[in-house]
Amino acid sequence: MTTSAAINTNIAEHYSWGEACDGWHLVKSQELSVIEERMLPHTAERRHLHQRADQFFYVLSGEAQMEVEGQLVRLAARSGIFIEHGRPHKIHNRSDQDVTFLVISRPTTRGDRQELE
């Protein structure tokens, strides 16, 4: 991807994850990953950690709950949370509406995820 090209979810590489959730790679490099994700109501990802990658989750719309080392943090629209590498975490959508959010990872999380459940 060239730095002068505009990107959006209509043209970004798409993937499915979890319980029918969606992701779009907005930036995909070894040094940096920026993904927009959409979680359907009443879904969650699996608890995991990353050995190297630090991550920042930023909610664009809806409301999510991030479980970090057993503690729940409410993430309303236009709020975010930084997760350092090595910290177990899991995002939940316990609402009746979709949640869309950005996941910014440095470096990429490819090959760096350790499942905990």
A tleap script that builds the chain and sets N, CA, C and O, in Angstrom:
source leaprc.protein.ff14SB
mol = sequence {
  NMET THR THR SER ALA ALA ILE ASN THR ASN
  ILE ALA GLU HIE TYR SER TRP GLY GLU ALA
  CYS ASP GLY TRP HIE LEU VAL LYS SER GLN
  GLU LEU SER VAL ILE GLU GLU ARG MET LEU
  PRO HIE THR ALA GLU ARG ARG HIE LEU HIE
  GLN ARG ALA ASP GLN PHE PHE TYR VAL LEU
  SER GLY GLU ALA GLN MET GLU VAL GLU GLY
  GLN LEU VAL ARG LEU ALA ALA ARG SER GLY
  ILE PHE ILE GLU HIE GLY ARG PRO HIE LYS
  ILE HIE ASN ARG SER ASP GLN ASP VAL THR
  PHE LEU VAL ILE SER ARG PRO THR THR ARG
  GLY ASP ARG GLN GLU LEU CGLU
}
set mol.1.N position { 0.854 -1.186 0.000 }
set mol.1.CA position { 0.000 0.000 0.000 }
set mol.1.C position { 0.887 1.232 0.000 }
set mol.1.O position { 1.790 1.352 0.829 }
set mol.2.N position { 0.638 2.137 -0.915 }
set mol.2.CA position { 1.407 3.373 -0.943 }
set mol.2.C position { 0.814 4.369 0.040 }
set mol.2.O position { -0.379 4.330 0.340 }
set mol.3.N position { 1.651 5.251 0.532 }
set mol.3.CA position { 1.201 6.207 1.543 }
set mol.3.C position { 0.221 7.224 0.990 }
set mol.3.O position { -0.500 7.855 1.763 }
set mol.4.N position { 0.171 7.407 -0.333 }
set mol.4.CA position { -0.731 8.402 -0.912 }
set mol.4.C position { -2.103 7.829 -1.278 }
set mol.4.O position { -2.974 8.570 -1.733 }
set mol.5.N position { -2.305 6.535 -1.089 }
set mol.5.CA position { -3.581 5.910 -1.454 }
set mol.5.C position { -4.557 5.974 -0.282 }
set mol.5.O position { -4.203 5.654 0.852 }
set mol.6.N position { -5.780 6.388 -0.567 }
set mol.6.CA position { -6.829 6.386 0.461 }
set mol.6.C position { -7.300 4.956 0.676 }
set mol.6.O position { -7.315 4.151 -0.256 }
set mol.7.N position { -7.687 4.643 1.914 }
set mol.7.CA position { -8.158 3.294 2.248 }
set mol.7.C position { -9.460 3.398 3.033 }
set mol.7.O position { -9.652 4.327 3.816 }
set mol.8.N position { -10.346 2.439 2.815 }
set mol.8.CA position { -11.584 2.352 3.591 }
set mol.8.C position { -12.049 0.901 3.569 }
set mol.8.O position { -11.453 0.062 2.893 }
set mol.9.N position { -13.103 0.612 4.303 }
set mol.9.CA position { -13.560 -0.773 4.416 }
set mol.9.C position { -14.147 -1.323 3.122 }
set mol.9.O position { -14.313 -2.536 2.996 }
set mol.10.N position { -14.463 -0.470 2.166 }
set mol.10.CA position { -14.972 -0.951 0.874 }
set mol.10.C position { -13.887 -1.616 0.039 }
set mol.10.O position { -14.174 -2.505 -0.762 }
set mol.11.N position { -12.635 -1.187 0.225 }
set mol.11.CA position { -11.546 -1.715 -0.596 }
set mol.11.C position { -10.480 -2.443 0.219 }
set mol.11.O position { -9.609 -3.087 -0.366 }
set mol.12.N position { -10.521 -2.362 1.552 }
set mol.12.CA position { -9.519 -3.007 2.396 }
set mol.12.C position { -9.695 -4.525 2.390 }
set mol.12.O position { -10.787 -5.035 2.140 }
set mol.13.N position { -8.605 -5.235 2.670 }
set mol.13.CA position { -8.660 -6.686 2.800 }
set mol.13.C position { -9.573 -7.053 3.972 }
set mol.13.O position { -9.382 -6.570 5.088 }
set mol.14.N position { -10.558 -7.902 3.714 }
set mol.14.CA position { -11.560 -8.292 4.717 }
set mol.14.C position { -11.268 -9.691 5.244 }
set mol.14.O position { -10.739 -10.535 4.521 }
set mol.15.N position { -11.614 -9.933 6.501 }
set mol.15.CA position { -11.565 -11.282 7.066 }
set mol.15.C position { -12.678 -11.429 8.088 }
set mol.15.O position { -13.189 -10.431 8.596 }
set mol.16.N position { -13.056 -12.653 8.392 }
set mol.16.CA position { -14.058 -12.957 9.410 }
set mol.16.C position { -13.350 -13.582 10.603 }
set mol.16.O position { -12.345 -14.274 10.445 }
set mol.17.N position { -13.875 -13.336 11.787 }
set mol.17.CA position { -13.280 -13.913 12.989 }
set mol.17.C position { -14.370 -14.168 14.027 }
set mol.17.O position { -15.472 -13.626 13.939 }
set mol.18.N position { -14.040 -14.999 15.006 }
set mol.18.CA position { -14.952 -15.255 16.123 }
set mol.18.C position { -16.311 -15.732 15.658 }
set mol.18.O position { -16.428 -16.565 14.759 }
set mol.19.N position { -17.333 -15.187 16.289 }
set mol.19.CA position { -18.724 -15.564 16.044 }
set mol.19.C position { -19.350 -14.630 15.003 }
set mol.19.O position { -20.200 -13.805 15.337 }
set mol.20.N position { -18.930 -14.760 13.752 }
set mol.20.CA position { -19.462 -13.969 12.636 }
set mol.20.C position { -19.131 -12.488 12.748 }
set mol.20.O position { -19.949 -11.639 12.396 }
set mol.21.N position { -17.927 -12.174 13.241 }
set mol.21.CA position { -17.463 -10.788 13.310 }
set mol.21.C position { -16.582 -10.501 12.088 }
set mol.21.O position { -16.118 -11.424 11.419 }
set mol.22.N position { -16.360 -9.225 11.809 }
set mol.22.CA position { -15.625 -8.818 10.619 }
set mol.22.C position { -14.438 -7.940 10.972 }
set mol.22.O position { -14.439 -7.234 11.980 }
set mol.23.N position { -13.422 -8.003 10.112 }
set mol.23.CA position { -12.267 -7.126 10.235 }
set mol.23.C position { -11.796 -6.680 8.872 }
set mol.23.O position { -11.941 -7.399 7.883 }
set mol.24.N position { -11.222 -5.469 8.824 }
set mol.24.CA position { -10.673 -4.910 7.593 }
set mol.24.C position { -9.281 -4.369 7.888 }
set mol.24.O position { -9.109 -3.532 8.774 }
set mol.25.N position { -8.281 -4.853 7.137 }
set mol.25.CA position { -6.903 -4.379 7.308 }
set mol.25.C position { -6.759 -3.009 6.638 }
set mol.25.O position { -6.766 -2.912 5.411 }
set mol.26.N position { -6.630 -1.963 7.438 }
set mol.26.CA position { -6.428 -0.618 6.905 }
set mol.26.C position { -4.941 -0.333 6.698 }
set mol.26.O position { -4.562 0.344 5.742 }
set mol.27.N position { -4.107 -0.848 7.589 }
set mol.27.CA position { -2.646 -0.814 7.448 }
set mol.27.C position { -2.152 -2.194 7.837 }
set mol.27.O position { -2.496 -2.705 8.902 }
set mol.28.N position { -1.350 -2.792 6.981 }
set mol.28.CA position { -0.877 -4.156 7.235 }
set mol.28.C position { 0.606 -4.235 6.897 }
set mol.28.O position { 0.986 -4.461 5.748 }
set mol.29.N position { 1.435 -4.046 7.920 }
set mol.29.CA position { 2.881 -4.167 7.738 }
set mol.29.C position { 3.467 -4.876 8.950 }
set mol.29.O position { 2.774 -5.078 9.947 }
set mol.30.N position { 4.720 -5.248 8.872 }
set mol.30.CA position { 5.377 -5.906 10.001 }
set mol.30.C position { 5.501 -4.977 11.201 }
set mol.30.O position { 5.460 -5.437 12.343 }
set mol.31.N position { 5.651 -3.682 10.961 }
set mol.31.CA position { 5.862 -2.715 12.034 }
set mol.31.C position { 4.575 -2.188 12.642 }
set mol.31.O position { 4.557 -1.810 13.813 }
set mol.32.N position { 3.493 -2.157 11.862 }
set mol.32.CA position { 2.254 -1.534 12.306 }
set mol.32.C position { 1.055 -2.210 11.655 }
set mol.32.O position { 1.068 -2.528 10.466 }
set mol.33.N position { 0.017 -2.422 12.465 }
set mol.33.CA position { -1.244 -2.962 11.960 }
set mol.33.C position { -2.370 -2.067 12.457 }
set mol.33.O position { -2.453 -1.764 13.647 }
set mol.34.N position { -3.234 -1.647 11.542 }
set mol.34.CA position { -4.441 -0.900 11.895 }
set mol.34.C position { -5.610 -1.640 11.266 }
set mol.34.O position { -5.679 -1.809 10.048 }
set mol.35.N position { -6.531 -2.080 12.124 }
set mol.35.CA position { -7.667 -2.879 11.676 }
set mol.35.C position { -8.947 -2.244 12.192 }
set mol.35.O position { -9.019 -1.850 13.356 }
set mol.36.N position { -9.964 -2.140 11.332 }
set mol.36.CA position { -11.304 -1.793 11.786 }
set mol.36.C position { -12.059 -3.105 11.944 }
set mol.36.O position { -12.063 -3.948 11.047 }
set mol.37.N position { -12.701 -3.263 13.105 }
set mol.37.CA position { -13.446 -4.488 13.361 }
set mol.37.C position { -14.884 -4.164 13.737 }
set mol.37.O position { -15.194 -3.103 14.279 }
set mol.38.N position { -15.752 -5.132 13.424 }
set mol.38.CA position { -17.176 -5.029 13.782 }
set mol.38.C position { -17.564 -6.301 14.520 }
set mol.38.O position { -17.369 -7.413 14.031 }
set mol.39.N position { -18.122 -6.104 15.715 }
set mol.39.CA position { -18.616 -7.233 16.507 }
set mol.39.C position { -20.128 -7.168 16.550 }
set mol.39.O position { -20.713 -6.122 16.831 }
set mol.40.N position { -20.751 -8.295 16.269 }
set mol.40.CA position { -22.200 -8.391 16.374 }
set mol.40.C position { -22.617 -8.377 17.844 }
set mol.40.O position { -21.788 -8.613 18.722 }
set mol.41.N position { -23.891 -8.103 18.120 }
set mol.41.CA position { -24.379 -8.133 19.502 }
set mol.41.C position { -24.118 -9.483 20.170 }
set mol.41.O position { -24.217 -10.537 19.541 }
set mol.42.N position { -23.789 -9.425 21.434 }
set mol.42.CA position { -23.625 -10.611 22.285 }
set mol.42.C position { -22.552 -11.569 21.764 }
set mol.42.O position { -22.740 -12.786 21.757 }
set mol.43.N position { -21.423 -11.000 21.327 }
set mol.43.CA position { -20.283 -11.804 20.899 }
set mol.43.C position { -19.061 -11.408 21.725 }
set mol.43.O position { -19.044 -10.369 22.385 }
set mol.44.N position { -18.053 -12.254 21.670 }
set mol.44.CA position { -16.799 -11.994 22.368 }
set mol.44.C position { -15.680 -12.740 21.652 }
set mol.44.O position { -15.916 -13.740 20.974 }
set mol.45.N position { -14.469 -12.242 21.812 }
set mol.45.CA position { -13.333 -12.987 21.290 }
set mol.45.C position { -12.803 -13.886 22.404 }
set mol.45.O position { -13.287 -13.829 23.534 }
set mol.46.N position { -11.830 -14.698 22.091 }
set mol.46.CA position { -11.219 -15.587 23.079 }
set mol.46.C position { -10.125 -14.838 23.842 }
set mol.46.O position { -9.406 -14.015 23.277 }
set mol.47.N position { -10.016 -15.141 25.130 }
set mol.47.CA position { -8.970 -14.527 25.953 }
set mol.47.C position { -7.611 -14.942 25.389 }
set mol.47.O position { -7.394 -16.108 25.060 }
set mol.48.N position { -6.707 -13.979 25.284 }
set mol.48.CA position { -5.401 -14.236 24.697 }
set mol.48.C position { -4.417 -13.158 25.157 }
set mol.48.O position { -4.782 -12.220 25.866 }
set mol.49.N position { -3.173 -13.317 24.737 }
set mol.49.CA position { -2.171 -12.276 24.946 }
set mol.49.C position { -1.231 -12.280 23.756 }
set mol.49.O position { -1.243 -13.191 22.929 }
set mol.50.N position { -0.421 -11.244 23.691 }
set mol.50.CA position { 0.591 -11.127 22.645 }
set mol.50.C position { 1.954 -11.022 23.317 }
set mol.50.O position { 2.116 -10.280 24.285 }
set mol.51.N position { 2.928 -11.758 22.809 }
set mol.51.CA position { 4.272 -11.756 23.382 }
set mol.51.C position { 5.026 -10.465 23.075 }
set mol.51.O position { 5.798 -9.992 23.908 }
set mol.52.N position { 4.812 -9.884 21.881 }
set mol.52.CA position { 5.568 -8.704 21.454 }
set mol.52.C position { 4.714 -7.471 21.214 }
set mol.52.O position { 5.138 -6.353 21.509 }
set mol.53.N position { 3.523 -7.663 20.685 }
set mol.53.CA position { 2.726 -6.537 20.192 }
set mol.53.C position { 1.994 -5.802 21.312 }
set mol.53.O position { 1.323 -6.422 22.137 }
set mol.54.N position { 2.129 -4.485 21.333 }
set mol.54.CA position { 1.286 -3.608 22.133 }
set mol.54.C position { 0.093 -3.237 21.271 }
set mol.54.O position { 0.216 -3.133 20.051 }
set mol.55.N position { -1.087 -3.031 21.909 }
set mol.55.CA position { -2.291 -2.720 21.139 }
set mol.55.C position { -3.068 -1.572 21.767 }
set mol.55.O position { -3.075 -1.391 22.984 }
set mol.56.N position { -3.719 -0.804 20.904 }
set mol.56.CA position { -4.649 0.220 21.342 }
set mol.56.C position { -5.982 -0.053 20.659 }
set mol.56.O position { -6.057 -0.125 19.432 }
set mol.57.N position { -7.035 -0.204 21.461 }
set mol.57.CA position { -8.402 -0.422 20.975 }
set mol.57.C position { -9.164 0.885 21.136 }
set mol.57.O position { -9.160 1.479 22.214 }
set mol.58.N position { -9.820 1.338 20.064 }
set mol.58.CA position { -10.572 2.591 20.093 }
set mol.58.C position { -11.958 2.353 19.509 }
set mol.58.O position { -12.090 2.014 18.333 }
set mol.59.N position { -12.995 2.532 20.331 }
set mol.59.CA position { -14.371 2.263 19.906 }
set mol.59.C position { -14.891 3.440 19.072 }
set mol.59.O position { -14.864 4.591 19.507 }
set mol.60.N position { -15.361 3.122 17.872 }
set mol.60.CA position { -15.940 4.130 16.974 }
set mol.60.C position { -17.436 4.287 17.218 }
set mol.60.O position { -17.952 5.404 17.250 }
set mol.61.N position { -18.134 3.159 17.390 }
set mol.61.CA position { -19.580 3.213 17.643 }
set mol.61.C position { -19.969 2.015 18.498 }
set mol.61.O position { -19.334 0.961 18.461 }
set mol.62.N position { -21.038 2.214 19.270 }
set mol.62.CA position { -21.498 1.164 20.167 }
set mol.62.C position { -20.753 1.210 21.490 }
set mol.62.O position { -20.101 2.200 21.822 }
set mol.63.N position { -20.863 0.125 22.233 }
set mol.63.CA position { -20.198 0.026 23.531 }
set mol.63.C position { -19.646 -1.380 23.705 }
set mol.63.O position { -20.353 -2.363 23.482 }
set mol.64.N position { -18.389 -1.472 24.102 }
set mol.64.CA position { -17.734 -2.758 24.332 }
set mol.64.C position { -17.254 -2.828 25.775 }
set mol.64.O position { -17.197 -1.822 26.482 }
set mol.65.N position { -16.918 -4.023 26.184 }
set mol.65.CA position { -16.247 -4.229 27.468 }
set mol.65.C position { -14.963 -4.981 27.186 }
set mol.65.O position { -14.958 -6.006 26.505 }
set mol.66.N position { -13.875 -4.451 27.723 }
set mol.66.CA position { -12.581 -5.109 27.574 }
set mol.66.C position { -12.219 -5.736 28.912 }
set mol.66.O position { -12.169 -5.060 29.941 }
set mol.67.N position { -11.970 -7.023 28.879 }
set mol.67.CA position { -11.493 -7.726 30.059 }
set mol.67.C position { -9.970 -7.742 29.992 }
set mol.67.O position { -9.389 -8.297 29.059 }
set mol.68.N position { -9.328 -7.133 30.981 }
set mol.68.CA position { -7.869 -7.073 31.028 }
set mol.68.C position { -7.414 -7.671 32.351 }
set mol.68.O position { -7.679 -7.117 33.418 }
set mol.69.N position { -6.734 -8.795 32.274 }
set mol.69.CA position { -6.249 -9.492 33.470 }
set mol.69.C position { -7.362 -9.674 34.501 }
set mol.69.O position { -7.148 -9.489 35.699 }
set mol.70.N position { -8.568 -10.044 34.015 }
set mol.70.CA position { -9.699 -10.326 34.891 }
set mol.70.C position { -10.538 -9.128 35.287 }
set mol.70.O position { -11.585 -9.309 35.909 }
set mol.71.N position { -10.128 -7.913 34.955 }
set mol.71.CA position { -10.889 -6.696 35.267 }
set mol.71.C position { -11.639 -6.220 34.025 }
set mol.71.O position { -11.080 -6.219 32.928 }
set mol.72.N position { -12.908 -5.813 34.190 }
set mol.72.CA position { -13.704 -5.316 33.068 }
set mol.72.C position { -13.615 -3.803 32.984 }
set mol.72.O position { -13.758 -3.101 33.985 }
set mol.73.N position { -13.375 -3.309 31.770 }
set mol.73.CA position { -13.314 -1.879 31.505 }
set mol.73.C position { -14.357 -1.569 30.437 }
set mol.73.O position { -14.336 -2.158 29.356 }
set mol.74.N position { -15.278 -0.638 30.741 }
set mol.74.CA position { -16.315 -0.230 29.793 }
set mol.74.C position { -15.709 0.730 28.780 }
set mol.74.O position { -15.021 1.685 29.141 }
set mol.75.N position { -15.975 0.461 27.505 }
set mol.75.CA position { -15.489 1.316 26.424 }
set mol.75.C position { -16.676 1.843 25.633 }
set mol.75.O position { -17.234 1.140 24.789 }
set mol.76.N position { -17.053 3.070 25.908 }
set mol.76.CA position { -18.116 3.727 25.155 }
set mol.76.C position { -17.534 4.239 23.839 }
set mol.76.O position { -16.317 4.257 23.654 }
set mol.77.N position { -18.418 4.655 22.924 }
set mol.77.CA position { -17.964 5.240 21.665 }
set mol.77.C position { -17.037 6.407 21.952 }
set mol.77.O position { -17.276 7.198 22.865 }
set mol.78.N position { -15.972 6.504 21.158 }
set mol.78.CA position { -14.966 7.557 21.248 }
set mol.78.C position { -14.092 7.437 22.496 }
set mol.78.O position { -13.595 8.431 23.025 }
set mol.79.N position { -13.916 6.187 22.955 }
set mol.79.CA position { -12.975 5.939 24.045 }
set mol.79.C position { -12.141 4.718 23.686 }
set mol.79.O position { -12.532 3.910 22.843 }
set mol.80.N position { -10.987 4.592 24.336 }
set mol.80.CA position { -10.092 3.500 24.002 }
set mol.80.C position { -9.295 3.028 25.196 }
set mol.80.O position { -9.383 3.586 26.289 }
set mol.81.N position { -8.510 1.981 24.961 }
set mol.81.CA position { -7.672 1.399 26.012 }
set mol.81.C position { -6.398 0.862 25.374 }
set mol.81.O position { -6.422 0.275 24.292 }
set mol.82.N position { -5.284 1.076 26.071 }
set mol.82.CA position { -3.981 0.574 25.647 }
set mol.82.C position { -3.710 -0.734 26.371 }
set mol.82.O position { -3.854 -0.810 27.591 }
set mol.83.N position { -3.319 -1.765 25.627 }
set mol.83.CA position { -3.001 -3.073 26.191 }
set mol.83.C position { -1.534 -3.367 25.874 }
set mol.83.O position { -1.169 -3.534 24.710 }
set mol.84.N position { -0.700 -3.429 26.903 }
set mol.84.CA position { 0.712 -3.756 26.692 }
set mol.84.C position { 0.873 -5.245 26.400 }
set mol.84.O position { 0.065 -6.066 26.834 }
set mol.85.N position { 1.922 -5.579 25.662 }
set mol.85.CA position { 2.194 -6.990 25.358 }
set mol.85.C position { 2.344 -7.765 26.670 }
set mol.85.O position { 2.816 -7.240 27.679 }
set mol.86.N position { 1.924 -9.038 26.616 }
set mol.86.CA position { 1.997 -9.899 27.785 }
set mol.86.C position { 0.791 -9.841 28.707 }
set mol.86.O position { 0.699 -10.638 29.640 }
set mol.87.N position { -0.149 -8.905 28.468 }
set mol.87.CA position { -1.329 -8.771 29.329 }
set mol.87.C position { -2.517 -9.521 28.721 }
set mol.87.O position { -2.935 -9.201 27.609 }
set mol.88.N position { -3.065 -10.508 29.427 }
set mol.88.CA position { -4.237 -11.234 28.924 }
set mol.88.C position { -5.424 -10.287 28.756 }
set mol.88.O position { -5.685 -9.445 29.616 }
set mol.89.N position { -6.140 -10.434 27.636 }
set mol.89.CA position { -7.293 -9.565 27.379 }
set mol.89.C position { -8.314 -10.270 26.488 }
set mol.89.O position { -8.029 -11.277 25.841 }
set mol.90.N position { -9.523 -9.690 26.487 }
set mol.90.CA position { -10.642 -10.243 25.723 }
set mol.90.C position { -11.687 -9.141 25.593 }
set mol.90.O position { -12.063 -8.529 26.592 }
set mol.91.N position { -12.162 -8.881 24.374 }
set mol.91.CA position { -13.189 -7.865 24.161 }
set mol.91.C position { -14.557 -8.535 24.035 }
set mol.91.O position { -14.687 -9.601 23.434 }
set mol.92.N position { -15.572 -7.892 24.612 }
set mol.92.CA position { -16.945 -8.397 24.612 }
set mol.92.C position { -17.872 -7.328 24.030 }
set mol.92.O position { -17.635 -6.132 24.203 }
set mol.93.N position { -18.916 -7.760 23.349 }
set mol.93.CA position { -20.042 -6.900 23.005 }
set mol.93.C position { -21.267 -7.515 23.665 }
set mol.93.O position { -21.862 -8.452 23.131 }
set mol.94.N position { -21.635 -6.997 24.806 }
set mol.94.CA position { -22.775 -7.531 25.548 }
set mol.94.C position { -24.055 -6.755 25.271 }
set mol.94.O position { -25.074 -6.977 25.924 }
set mol.95.N position { -24.003 -5.860 24.320 }
set mol.95.CA position { -25.157 -5.018 24.000 }
set mol.95.C position { -26.008 -5.641 22.905 }
set mol.95.O position { -25.700 -6.719 22.397 }
set mol.96.N position { -27.084 -4.947 22.548 }
set mol.96.CA position { -27.977 -5.380 21.471 }
set mol.96.C position { -27.646 -4.703 20.142 }
set mol.96.O position { -28.411 -4.824 19.185 }
set mol.97.N position { -26.514 -3.990 20.067 }
set mol.97.CA position { -26.116 -3.283 18.848 }
set mol.97.C position { -24.708 -3.692 18.442 }
set mol.97.O position { -23.924 -4.153 19.272 }
set mol.98.N position { -24.391 -3.521 17.166 }
set mol.98.CA position { -23.030 -3.759 16.695 }
set mol.98.C position { -22.065 -2.800 17.398 }
set mol.98.O position { -22.448 -1.707 17.814 }
set mol.99.N position { -20.826 -3.224 17.520 }
set mol.99.CA position { -19.738 -2.369 17.993 }
set mol.99.C position { -18.699 -2.328 16.890 }
set mol.99.O position { -18.297 -3.373 16.379 }
set mol.100.N position { -18.259 -1.133 16.516 }
set mol.100.CA position { -17.146 -0.999 15.577 }
set mol.100.C position { -16.000 -0.320 16.318 }
set mol.100.O position { -16.213 0.593 17.116 }
set mol.101.N position { -14.782 -0.781 16.040 }
set mol.101.CA position { -13.625 -0.239 16.743 }
set mol.101.C position { -12.372 -0.419 15.897 }
set mol.101.O position { -12.338 -1.223 14.966 }
set mol.102.N position { -11.351 0.343 16.244 }
set mol.102.CA position { -10.038 0.203 15.637 }
set mol.102.C position { -9.143 -0.581 16.574 }
set mol.102.O position { -9.212 -0.417 17.792 }
set mol.103.N position { -8.300 -1.438 16.004 }
set mol.103.CA position { -7.255 -2.127 16.749 }
set mol.103.C position { -5.933 -1.730 16.098 }
set mol.103.O position { -5.671 -2.065 14.943 }
set mol.104.N position { -5.110 -1.019 16.849 }
set mol.104.CA position { -3.816 -0.558 16.363 }
set mol.104.C position { -2.750 -1.346 17.107 }
set mol.104.O position { -2.677 -1.299 18.335 }
set mol.105.N position { -1.923 -2.071 16.361 }
set mol.105.CA position { -0.922 -2.948 16.963 }
set mol.105.C position { 0.465 -2.592 16.459 }
set mol.105.O position { 0.669 -2.321 15.276 }
set mol.106.N position { 1.430 -2.601 17.405 }
set mol.106.CA position { 2.823 -2.333 17.059 }
set mol.106.C position { 3.713 -3.283 17.816 }
set mol.106.O position { 3.704 -3.229 19.046 }
set mol.107.N position { 4.497 -4.168 17.175 }
set mol.107.CA position { 4.443 -4.502 15.751 }
set mol.107.C position { 3.190 -5.311 15.441 }
set mol.107.O position { 2.294 -5.408 16.279 }
set mol.108.N position { 3.120 -5.879 14.271 }
set mol.108.CA position { 1.965 -6.689 13.886 }
set mol.108.C position { 1.745 -7.833 14.879 }
set mol.108.O position { 2.680 -8.266 15.551 }
set mol.109.N position { 0.522 -8.311 14.965 }
set mol.109.CA position { 0.202 -9.437 15.846 }
set mol.109.C position { 0.301 -10.786 15.130 }
set mol.109.O position { 0.117 -11.829 15.758 }
set mol.110.N position { 0.586 -10.779 13.837 }
set mol.110.CA position { 0.684 -12.037 13.092 }
set mol.110.C position { 1.743 -12.945 13.709 }
set mol.110.O position { 2.907 -12.563 13.832 }
set mol.111.N position { 1.327 -14.157 14.097 }
set mol.111.CA position { 2.227 -15.116 14.703 }
set mol.111.C position { 2.585 -14.811 16.149 }
set mol.111.O position { 3.476 -15.446 16.712 }
set mol.112.N position { 1.903 -13.849 16.754 }
set mol.112.CA position { 2.247 -13.368 18.094 }
set mol.112.C position { 1.147 -13.633 19.119 }
set mol.112.O position { 1.293 -13.255 20.281 }
set mol.113.N position { 0.067 -14.265 18.723 }
set mol.113.CA position { -1.085 -14.454 19.598 }
set mol.113.C position { -1.013 -15.782 20.334 }
set mol.113.O position { -0.789 -16.826 19.721 }
set mol.114.N position { -1.203 -15.744 21.655 }
set mol.114.CA position { -1.218 -16.947 22.469 }
set mol.114.C position { -2.605 -17.074 23.093 }
set mol.114.O position { -2.986 -16.271 23.945 }
set mol.115.N position { -3.367 -18.103 22.656 }
set mol.115.CA position { -4.707 -18.344 23.178 }
set mol.115.C position { -4.638 -18.814 24.632 }
set mol.115.O position { -3.755 -19.588 25.002 }
set mol.116.N position { -5.584 -18.337 25.454 }
set mol.116.CA position { -5.600 -18.690 26.868 }
set mol.116.C position { -6.847 -19.448 27.269 }
set mol.116.O position { -6.930 -19.909 28.408 }
set mol.117.N position { -7.825 -19.598 26.384 }
set mol.117.CA position { -9.024 -20.375 26.709 }
set mol.117.C position { -9.410 -21.253 25.566 }
set mol.117.O position { -10.397 -21.983 25.653 }
savepdb mol mol.pdb
quit
